[in-house]
């Protein structure tokens, strides 16, 4: 179940409205509604999105950890600094600086002989070291916790700098400009993969100039042609006789879902979509889906080796989309099958809900 749908269902079960959750979390109601629709564009980045998910989950009474893990795996942008919050660093430093009670010295009285005075002595430490007073031990604990917190912060900043220096090469300006949709917002995300290193022939070594060799960019992706398109979903999918119209030459009719009474398929199914068979495993780097002029559709792009929903991993998604939607994957997704899986339908003129797909094209490497 998507993150937004999980939070919305927990809120309904708790009997809370969006306004009540907004007052308790101090998060704007518009941002809460977008998060429930799996749209994180107004959260301000991964740091704030993770904080919003934790705050909302705490108020509606659900466990935030599985939701944070799913967000980090499927949605978050690459980098270390964007995924570690200050609260997590402080919690880690506090746990590292805690001392066990057995480390403190034990004080016990010693009885003097008759006529003598009674004095207290400190029993030796079990490891053979004599410890100071409890107050001094607490001061050492605080200093140790501060030192560990500073060290963790420096390590996090160092990893962020390394990721920025050794990250994947920037995409061309033409590809960045093509990410906008005609009438909707493209919210597909994928984590960036490592840059490929160039190998030089041994017959003609490069002259030594004191500078490291520049890593070569990977081969440019090319257009891939599916061998078959079929309807995918419960009971064989919707309108299977029209699925092939999204391939090859563009047809005016295209493929469409059945009519439903609500955007969530009338609470009958979890989704429906189109399954594209590539004929053999390929590496998918992007997709272009033409949804027509109606906006409001939400769908996922899934890639895998088996034609089953459990065997198809979600690699990108779009929310409230329409027109031509372009999804770009920073890290290629390898598999034989590609699924365009609708999770929300746009409203039609008659008041019912239906999605249309006029054409699907894929890019990648064979």
N, C-alpha and C positions, 0 to 999 in steps of 0.2 A: 504494500500500500504506500503511495507517495507520502512525503513528509506533510504537505499541506492538508491532505485528506485525513491523515492520522490526527493532526491537531484539531481540525474542524470537528471530527467525530467525537474526540474527547471533550471538546467544549460543549457540544450538544448534550452529551451524557452527563456533564456536570451542571447543566441547566444555566449556563452563562451566555450572555450576549457578547457581541464584539465590543460594544461600548464598555461593558463591565470589565472585560479582560484588559481593555485599553487603560481604564482608570487604575487597575491594580498593578499593571506593568509599566505604566507611563510611556507606552508605545502608541503611536498614532493609529487610529482605527483603519485608515487606508493601507498602512503597511501590514497590519494584521490580516486584512482581507487578501492582500496580494500574496502574503506568505501561505495562506490557506489554499491559494490557487497555484502554488509552486512558482511564484514570480518574486525573485529576490532583487530586482533591478533598483528598488528605492531604499534598500537597506544600508547602502554606503560601503559595501565590501564584505569580505568573508568574516572579519573580526566582529563587526556589528551583527551580521546575520546569525552567527553562532550564538551571540548573546541574546538576540531576540528569540531564537528557538528555545533556548534554555529557560528564559523568563516565561514565555507563553506555556511551555510544557509544565512548569512548576505550578502555574495558576490553575490550569485545567486538570491537573492531577495525573499526568502520564510521565513515563521515564524519558528524560531527554537524551540519554547516552546513545541508544540505538539510532535516534534521529540525527544526532551530531555525526555519528560514524557514517551514516548513509549520505549526509551532506558532504563530508570530507571525501568520500569515495567517488561520488557521481557529479557533484556540482562545483566544488570549490576551485578557485584558480590556483595555479602552481605557485610554490614558494613556501618558506618556513615561517617567516614573520607574520604572514596573514592567517596562520592557523593556530598560533600559540597566544593565548590571552594572558594578560597580567595576572589575573586571578590564578590561572594554572601554574604560572611561574612561582608565585608566592606560596601556593599550596605545596609545590614540590620542594621549595626551600625550607618550609616549615617542617615537612616530614623528615628531610635530611638532617635538620638541626636538632631534632628531639633526642633526649637522653633517656636511657632506661633508669627506672628507680633503683635498680641494683647497683648503678654506677656511683651512687652517692655514699658517703662514708656512714658507717653505723656508730652511734655514740652510746656507750654503755657505762654505768658507774662501776667503780672498783672500790671495794670495802677495805679500808686500811686496818692494820692490827689495832688491838685494844690500846686506847690512849692516843692514837694517831688521828689525823684528819682524813676526811673523805674527799677524794678528788675524782673528776671525770676524765676518762681517756678516750681517745678515738681509736676504734678497732682498725687494724690494717685492711686495705682494699683487697678483695679476693685475688686480684692479679698481682699483688705485691707492691702496688703504688699507693702512696698516701695522698688522698684527695684533700682539697681545701674545704671551706665552709659551703653550705647550701647556697648562700647568697652569691658567693664567687662562682659556683657551678652554674647558677642561672645566668650570670653575666657572660660566662663563656658560651652558654647555649645561644644567647641572643647574638653575640658576635659571630658565632659559627653560622647561624641561620642567615645573617646579613651577607656573610662572605659567599655562602653557597648560592643565594639569590643573585648576587652580582655576577658570579661565575656563569650561572645558567643564562642570564641575560646576554653576557658577552658571547657565549657559544651560539645563542640564537641569532644574534646580529651577524656573527661570522658566517654561519650557514646561509643566511639571507644574501650576504654579499657574494658568496661563492656561487649560489644559484643564479644570481643576476649576471655574473661574469661568464659562467659556463652554461647558460641556458640555451634553449633552441634559438636559431636565427630568426629575426623578425620576418613576418610574412610580407609579400609584395603589397604595394599600395592598392593595386587593382583588386586583390583578394580581400583586403580590409574594407574597401568601399563596397564590395558586393554582399556584405553581411546584413545590410538593412533590408527589410521586407517591404512589399508594396503597400500593405495596409495593416500590418501587425508588427509585433516585436519578436525578434528572434532571441531566445534565451538559452540556446544550446551551449553546453560547456563540456570541456574535456581537458584532462590533465596533459601538460606538455611532456614530450618524451625527450630523451637525451640526444644531443647532436651527434651525428655520425662523423667519425674521424677518417681522414683521407689516407690511403696507403700509397706510397711512392714506389715505382719500380727500382729494383736494385741496379739495373744497367746504367741508369742516368741519374745518379744522386744529385740532389740540389746542393749548391755551394753553401758553405757555412758562413752565415752572416751574423751569428749571435742572436738571432730571433727565431722563435718557434714557428713551425709551419702552420699556415692557416687551415683550419678544418674545412673540408669541402662540404657543400650543401647536398642533401640527398636529391635523387632524381625527381624531376617535377612530376606531380601526379597526372594521370591521364583519365579520359572518360572510359568508364566500364559499362558494358552492356549486359544486363541480366538476360538469361535464356528463357525465363518464364516468370509470370506474375499471377498469383492466386489470391483469392479472398481468404482471410485468416480470422478466426474467432469461433465463438460457440455455434454449434450446428452447421459447421462448414463456412461460416462467415457471411457477410452481406453481399448480395448480388454477385456471385462468383462468375457469372457469364460476362460481366463487364470488366473484370480485372485486367485482362490483356490490353485494354485500350490505353493504359498509362505508359506503355512502352513503345519504342519505335517512333513512327510519325505521330505527331500530336493530333488527337481526335477532339472534335468539338464536344462530344458527350462526356468522355472520361468515365471514371468509376465513381460511384456514390454509395453511401451507407443507406440503410433503411431509415424510415421516419420513426422518431421516438418522441415520447411525451415530455422528456426533460433532457437537459444537457448531459446527465449521467446515465443515459440509455434507459430511462424509465425505471432505474434501480433493478434492471433485469440482468445486465452483464457488467463486467469490469471494463470492457473495451472491445474494439473491433479494428480491423486494419487490413493492410496489404502485405503479402509475403513475397519477396523477390528472391529467386533462385539464381545465383551467379554461375552455377555449373561446377565450380571448384573453389577452394578457399582463396580469397583475395584480401588485400589490405585496403579498407575503406578509409578515406581521408575527408570526404565531404559529400553532401547530398543537396539536391535542389528539388523542392516539392512545390508544385503549382496548385494552390487551393481555390483559385477563382477570386471573385470579388467579395464574398461573404467573410467576415472576420469573427473571431471568437473561438476558434478551434484550438485545442491543446493536444499535442501528440508527442510520442517518443520515437527516437530512432534506435533500434536494437540490432545487434550483430552477434552471430554465433555460428556454431558448427552443426546444430541440430534444429529442425523445424518445429521447435516446441518453445512455449513462452518461458519456461524455466531455463532453457538452454540458450536463450538470446539475451545478451547483456545490454543494458541501456547505456548508450554512449553520448547521447545528446537529446535535447527536448526543446519544444517551443510552446509558449503559452499565449492565449488570446491572439492567435496568429491568423493571417489571411494573406491573399495575394501569393507572390512568389517568395517562399521561405528558403533561405540558404543556410545550411548548417556546416560549419567548418570544425574539424577535429584536429587539435594540435598533436595528438598521438594517434597513429593509425590503429584501427580496430580490425582484427583479422577474423575471417569466418566466411562460410559459403552462403549463408542466408542473411538477408537484410529485411527487417520488419518495420513498416510505418504503422505504429500502434496508436490509435486515437483513444484518449482518456476523457475528452470532453468535446461535445458537439456544439456548433454554432446554431443560433436561432434562425429559422427561415421566415419568409413573409407570412406564411399561414399560421404561425405560432408554434409549429412543431420544430424538431431539431434534426438536422442532417448535415453531414460533411461530404464534400466532393474533392476528388483528386483528378486533375486533368493531365498531369505529366509528372514523372519521376525520373531523374537522372542522377547517376552516381559517379564520383571520381575517386581515384586511388591508384594502387599498383597491383598488377596481376601476381 
